[in-house]
Amino acid sequence: LIGRQRPGHFRGMATVVTKLFNIVQPDVAVFGEKDWQQLAVIRTMVRDLDMPVEILAVATQREADGLAMSSRNARLTPADRAAAPVIFRALRAAEARTAAGESLAALAAGLRADLAAEPRAGEITVDLRDAESLAPVTGRPLRPVVALVTVRFGSVLLIDQHVIRPPEAP
């Protein structure tokens, strides 16, 4: 997943959060859904280490045009900033395809195609995973899946995610 582009990030993040939790001993900690994989790592770490901390997730905050808010957005050129909302449009289109009954393979291909249609979009990764465990999934989605997307605009790597709930999912 995103760890391919950020070697050592999750190990370091988990170490820092563990130390912080041990020092502060919070009852509750709040993390954003924007970095879904980081949220999943923290939830797993808390569960595996029997930490008495409730992890709450906060929805991704978005600009008016749908781009996920991030300090990285300030590093985008004006042209790249104008192009970047393609990420959220592609994620929303994937959600619509799910409602139409498309397979996960078709969803991933559609996401890649929608993103690649933007000429300013560089390196693109798309992963569709079980929303809770991040386990690989195939076939038609029967449970919520998370679409994890990274797109490079110039030198800036943007990440975004969207949980897709099939109509029959719990």
C-alpha positions as CSV (number, residue, x, y, z in Angstrom):
1,L,0.0,0.0,0.0
2,I,1.2,3.5,0.7
3,G,4.1,2.1,2.6
4,R,5.8,1.4,-0.8
5,Q,6.2,5.1,-1.2
6,R,6.9,5.9,2.4
7,P,9.4,3.3,3.6
8,G,9.7,3.2,7.4
9,H,6.8,5.6,7.9
10,F,4.4,3.3,9.6
11,R,7.0,1.7,11.9
12,G,8.1,5.2,13.0
13,M,4.6,6.5,13.4
14,A,3.6,3.5,15.5
15,T,6.6,3.9,17.7
16,V,5.9,7.6,18.3
17,V,2.2,7.0,18.9
18,T,2.9,4.2,21.3
19,K,5.4,6.3,23.3
20,L,2.9,9.2,23.3
21,F,0.1,6.9,24.6
22,N,2.4,5.5,27.3
23,I,3.3,9.0,28.5
24,V,-0.1,10.7,28.3
25,Q,-2.3,7.6,28.9
26,P,-5.3,9.0,27.1
27,D,-8.8,7.5,27.3
28,V,-9.5,8.6,23.7
29,A,-7.4,9.5,20.7
30,V,-8.8,11.1,17.5
31,F,-7.2,10.4,14.1
32,G,-8.3,11.5,10.6
33,E,-9.6,9.2,8.0
34,K,-7.6,10.9,5.3
35,D,-4.7,8.5,6.0
36,W,-6.9,5.4,6.3
37,Q,-3.9,3.1,6.4
38,Q,-2.3,5.0,9.3
39,L,-5.7,4.9,11.1
40,A,-5.9,1.1,10.5
41,V,-2.3,0.6,11.8
42,I,-3.1,2.6,15.0
43,R,-6.4,0.7,15.6
44,T,-4.5,-2.6,15.2
45,M,-1.7,-1.5,17.4
46,V,-4.0,-0.5,20.2
47,R,-5.9,-3.8,19.9
48,D,-2.8,-6.0,19.7
49,L,-1.1,-4.2,22.6
50,D,-4.2,-4.1,24.8
51,M,-3.9,-0.3,25.2
52,P,-6.9,1.2,27.0
53,V,-7.4,3.9,24.4
54,E,-10.6,4.4,22.3
55,I,-9.6,5.4,18.8
56,L,-12.1,7.7,17.1
57,A,-12.0,8.5,13.4
58,V,-12.8,12.0,12.0
59,A,-14.0,12.3,8.4
60,T,-11.6,13.7,5.8
61,Q,-12.0,17.5,5.6
62,R,-12.3,18.7,2.1
63,E,-11.9,21.9,0.1
64,A,-15.1,23.2,-1.7
65,D,-14.0,21.4,-4.9
66,G,-13.6,18.1,-3.0
67,L,-9.8,18.0,-2.7
68,A,-8.8,16.6,0.7
69,M,-7.3,19.3,2.9
70,S,-3.6,18.8,3.4
71,S,-0.5,20.9,4.1
72,R,0.8,19.4,0.8
73,N,-1.8,21.3,-1.2
74,A,0.2,24.5,-0.6
75,R,3.1,23.0,-2.6
76,L,1.0,22.4,-5.7
77,T,1.5,24.7,-8.6
78,P,-1.7,26.6,-9.6
79,A,-2.2,24.3,-12.6
80,D,-1.7,21.2,-10.4
81,R,-4.0,22.5,-7.8
82,A,-6.7,23.1,-10.4
83,A,-6.2,19.5,-11.6
84,A,-6.0,17.7,-8.2
85,P,-9.8,17.5,-7.5
86,V,-9.9,14.8,-10.1
87,I,-9.0,12.5,-7.2
88,F,-12.2,13.0,-5.4
89,R,-14.3,12.9,-8.6
90,A,-12.7,9.6,-9.4
91,L,-13.5,8.2,-5.9
92,R,-17.1,9.3,-6.2
93,A,-17.4,7.7,-9.6
94,A,-16.1,4.4,-8.1
95,E,-18.9,4.6,-5.5
96,A,-21.4,5.1,-8.3
97,R,-20.0,2.1,-10.2
98,T,-20.4,0.0,-7.0
99,A,-24.0,0.9,-6.8
100,A,-24.3,-0.3,-10.5
101,G,-22.8,-3.7,-9.4
102,E,-19.3,-3.5,-10.9
103,S,-16.6,-5.9,-9.7
104,L,-13.7,-4.7,-7.7
105,A,-11.4,-5.3,-10.6
106,A,-13.6,-3.0,-12.8
107,L,-13.7,-0.4,-10.0
108,A,-9.9,-0.3,-9.8
109,A,-9.6,-0.1,-13.6
110,G,-12.2,2.7,-13.7
111,L,-10.4,4.6,-10.9
112,R,-7.1,4.3,-12.7
113,A,-8.6,5.4,-16.0
114,D,-10.4,8.4,-14.5
115,L,-7.2,9.5,-12.8
116,A,-5.0,8.9,-15.8
117,A,-7.4,11.0,-17.9
118,E,-6.0,14.0,-16.1
119,P,-2.9,15.0,-18.0
120,R,-1.2,16.5,-14.9
121,A,-1.6,13.4,-12.8
122,G,1.7,11.5,-12.7
123,E,2.4,8.4,-10.7
124,I,-0.9,6.8,-9.7
125,T,-1.6,3.9,-7.3
126,V,-5.0,2.5,-6.6
127,D,-5.7,-0.2,-3.9
128,L,-9.1,-1.5,-3.0
129,R,-9.1,-3.2,0.4
130,D,-11.4,-4.4,3.1
131,A,-12.3,-1.2,5.0
132,E,-11.7,-2.8,8.4
133,S,-8.8,-5.1,8.0
134,L,-7.1,-3.7,4.8
135,A,-7.1,-7.3,3.6
136,P,-7.1,-7.8,-0.2
137,V,-10.6,-8.3,-1.7
138,T,-11.8,-9.7,-5.0
139,G,-15.0,-10.2,-6.9
140,R,-18.0,-8.0,-6.2
141,P,-17.8,-6.0,-2.9
142,L,-20.2,-7.4,-0.3
143,R,-18.7,-5.5,2.6
144,P,-17.4,-2.0,2.8
145,V,-14.2,-1.5,1.0
146,V,-11.8,1.4,1.1
147,A,-10.4,2.9,-2.1
148,L,-6.8,4.1,-1.3
149,V,-5.4,6.4,-3.9
150,T,-2.1,8.2,-4.4
151,V,-1.5,10.6,-7.2
152,R,1.7,12.6,-7.9
153,F,1.2,16.1,-9.2
154,G,4.7,17.5,-10.0
155,S,6.8,16.8,-6.9
156,V,3.8,16.5,-4.6
157,L,2.3,13.1,-3.7
158,L,-1.3,13.4,-2.7
159,I,-3.2,10.7,-0.8
160,D,-6.9,10.2,-0.5
161,Q,-9.4,7.5,0.4
162,H,-13.1,6.8,0.2
163,V,-15.0,4.0,1.9
164,I,-17.4,2.4,-0.6
165,R,-20.4,0.6,0.8
166,P,-22.2,-1.7,-1.6
167,P,-26.0,-1.4,-1.4
168,E,-26.3,-4.8,0.4
169,A,-23.4,-4.2,2.8
170,P,-24.0,-3.9,6.6
